[in-house]
Amino acid sequence: MDINNLPINVHNEWGELKEVIVGSATGAQIPIHDISISAINYAGKDIPVPAGLYPEQVIEETNEDLEEFVRVLKSRNIKIHRPKNINLTKKISNGIWETNGYYTYCPRDTFTTIGNSIIETPSPLRSRFFENYVYHDIFLSKFKQGSKWISSPKPILDDDLYQIADIDKDTLTLKENEPCFDAANIIKCGKDILYLVSNSGNKLGAQWIRSILGEKYRVHVLENLYSYMHIDSTISFLRPGLVLLNPSRVKIEKLPKFLQSWDHIWSADNVDIGHYPNYCNSSTWIGMNLLMLDEHTAVVEKHQIELIKQLEKKSINVCALSLRHSRTLGGGFHCITNDLYRSGDFEDYS
Ligand code: DAV
């Protein structure tokens, strides 16, 4: 298939990667504290740091790691796009609330690509309301070349959408007032799309994406696996028939039927690479948040030695790279990218 004929082409998580957006740490900050940040990023906890820029060391070292990652991708002839630098400290508002921006480190969160479509998703974080502007030029150029460009209804995100008090394990902090989800609550496997219901994605969000994708797709709604955030530190597709699972979160019977008969790798405990004091947005499981470059090659954080061995046993070559602040900023190699073009067509793998 000629890459120039289809501006966007993504059907799964493992087709040969040809074109991708890689995030940036420049200007990354903790937004003005508000109910959305408390409910989603710090569910059940106090925010331990004041609003404002991440420490310089975090930003600098992350940008160094991202440059090395970009160098490796380029050496494989993968076309790279980066977010536009914008001033994230500027106030933003939808007329109901006012806040400021967050970061552009995780392109995976605010839009998804399915088939030839770009789909902008309704983030539950107010600070991410306009985040996709940093990709606007990319979307515009893909649209002019013939891709579809769809955006969700703009969520209102009023205080009543969130619940913070008295949460227990079974109560999600994001309510069902309107469709809300991060694109990273989704992973793709041809006809089958997995959608995790969690604090960063509600059931109405699943209903919305199902309504957009139509009969051609099966959207599987996964519940009661993991409440905090996205799906990509819980389930990672590696190739047709092989999936990496988080043993502390996944029970086989909770998976869609077709995945139950696949070959499973139960991830070894991830090595805790630590985080900058008081700044932490993910568990140690961010180590299994890997990026497949093709069916035989994974980019994995370099300290995850046991996980790397598990992958190699299944004939997956590992490109081990550093991402020193992946826990601090809450994003591994899957989060910090978003696929624009992967080889392969729409298929039914079930
Ligand atoms: O702690 O497993 C990581 C967030 C990935 N976007 C976790 C959530």
Boltz pocket constraint, residues with backbone or C-beta under 6 A from the ligand:
constraints:
  - pocket:
      binder: B
      contacts: [[A, 184], [A, 228], [A, 229], [A, 230], [A, 232], [A, 233], [A, 234], [A, 281], [A, 282], [A, 283], [A, 284], [A, 285], [A, 286], [A, 289], [A, 330], [A, 331], [A, 332], [A, 335]]
      max_distance: 6.0
